[in-house]
């Protein structure tokens, strides 16, 4: 966690803890939200650590659970699982335009310029006269 930030902001740097969870943690432990991380006492740090470890799933465990949930959807063949497998938007967004984050860079289809066509065409094979 960044040492210069207030504890309420620094807690949000942990994957799985957002602003509302950070405030709940601070209320449960009795730590003031405006204290900087570098000014925390050992007791405050210990209380925060035990609160987070006992009541929240964070970092690696949360990432694993999320990926397992997605894998389960893909395995049982749900619509959402198929969308994940194909790399398309899962939550009903349009795909005719937009959706570039999920679909990746645009793959242009249609007419090519003459230079591009010549570069893609294989070299001609020697015919019977040239052999």
N, C-alpha and C positions, 0 to 999 in steps of 0.2 A: 504494500500500500504506500502511496506517496506521503512522505513525512510532513510536507508543508500544508496539506489539505486539512480541512476540518474532518472529524471522524465520520460525520454523517455522509459526507461526499466520498471519503476514502473507502468506506464499506461498499459503495456501489461499484468499485473497481473489481470486486470479487464476482466471478461468474455465478449467477443465481441469486444475487442480492441486489434488489432495486431500491429506489428511494423510500417506498413505503415499508419494505422489509427492514431497511436500515433504521428507520425511525422506531419500528416495533422493537428491534433488538436493543436500541439505546434506552427506550422506556423500561424494558424488562430488566436491564442491567443497572440502571440508574446512572449511566454516564451522560454528561451534558453534551448535546449535539454540537456546540460551538467550540469544543476543545480540539486543538490540533493534534495530529497523530504523534508528533515528536514530544508532546507534553503529557502524554498518557502515563499514568503510573502503572507499575507492574500488576497491581491488583485489578485495575480497570482492564488491562489487556487480558488477564486470566479470565475475568468474568465474561468478557466479550467472546473469547475463544470457546469457553465451555457452552455458552448460549448458542453460538453458531453451530458447533459440532453436534449438540444434542437435538436441536430443533430444525435445522435446515440441511438440505442436500445441496452441495455446492461443487463447483469445479468438475473434477473427473467423474465423480459418481453421477452428477446431473447430466453431463454430456453422454455418458454411457447409457443412462436410462432413456434419454431422448432418442439416441440412435437406435436402441433396441425397439422403441415404440414404432419408429419409422420402418424398421426391418420387419416387424410383425405385420404392419399394414401391407407391405409389399408381399410378404409370404402368403397371406390369406387372400390376396388378390382383390382388395377393395379398390374403389375408384381412386381414393386418395393415394393408395399405394402405387397404382399404375401411374399416376401423375408424378409421384416422386421418382419412379423408375425411369420415366421418359424425360425427366428434367424440365417439366412444365409447371406453371403455377398451380398450386394445390387448392387454393381457397376461392375459386370461381372467377378469377380475374380474366379479362379479355386477352386473347392471344393474337388476334389479327394484327393489331398494332401494339406497341409496348411489350412488356414481358421480356425485355432484353436481358435483365439480370439473370433470369432463370434459363433463357434459351441461348444465351451467349451472343457473340457478334453475328451480325446479319450475314447470311449466305445468299449472295445475289444469284438469281436464276434469270435466264433469258439470253438475249443476244450478246455475243462477245465481239470485241473489236478484232480487226483482221490480224494485228500483231499477236494478240493473245491466242487466237485460233491457230496460227502458225506455230507458236511455241508449244501448244498442247498436242499437235498432230505428230505422230511418230515419223521418223525419216523414211522416205520411200525405199522399198526393197528393189534390188536390181532385177530387171526383167530378163527374159531369155535372150534378147538381142545383145544386152550388155555383158553377158557372162562369157 
